[in-house]
């Protein structure tokens, strides 16, 4: 892969060299001030997310390496010449305060992929092995039998599918619904292209030039009935999972799992994941906390 990943959103431009900066982005602080958000408020409301806290991210050794840095994203600039310009200027994404970060991240993700292309990874996804490369043929992921997602994806720049997605967002946006700009919109735009081929096949699906990779490779534990297994201790799930899984990534579904505790010395899937794949995070957090 080229570059790095961004944080909900996480993106790396296709066709750039490895010295191009990766981005871990947050909402623009200017908007937080305009809408009554302060840094203290953000720290307070997100205090339980130890692994995602900006102070921890900035202190990790990875942030000092060439090609990775943390920065605020200027949303005005991002949407300036976009089909989403009016939607953004109207602040429609602020109609639901709790969901606003999700809405603006979904929109920003689509716009960045439309203009620049690249590999995208949600911050609540953990890579377990190298993701498929970005080529002229994009790929996305099935999240369950009904929905396809771009929470982990790879697209070339200026792809027609992303153009349609961005153009469709203002009219399809529903501030009362969590996923109106996420998997619902992705699946809605896929169906006219390849309705007969959307079968949730275990080996993957092909929709014109788009490859839809099967759920078990990116969401091996379903966000409904299986997610709690990520955090179940004293059951031997951690070692057992890695003995059989071929997954590229784990998805934590932060809105559902953000209050879960992970014992640093436990045998959960998450503890084993951190030990194997995030050793610097694991060492830093476990040195001062019994739980993540």
Secondary structure, DSSP 8 states (H G I E B T S, - for coil): --S---SSS-EE-TT--TTS-EEEEE--HHHHHHTT--HHHHHHHTTT-GGG-HHHHHHSGGGGSTTEEEEE--HHHHTTTSTTHHHHHTTGGGSSTTTHHHHHHHHHHHHHHHHH-EEEE-TTEEESS------SS-EEEE-SSS-EEEEEEEE-TT-HHHHHHHHHHHHH--TT-TTTTTHHHHHHHHHHHHGGG----TT-EEETTEEEE-GGGT-SS-TTTTGGGGG--SS-HHHHHHHH---SEEE--HHHHTT---BTT--SHHHHHHHHH-HHHHHHHHTT-SB-
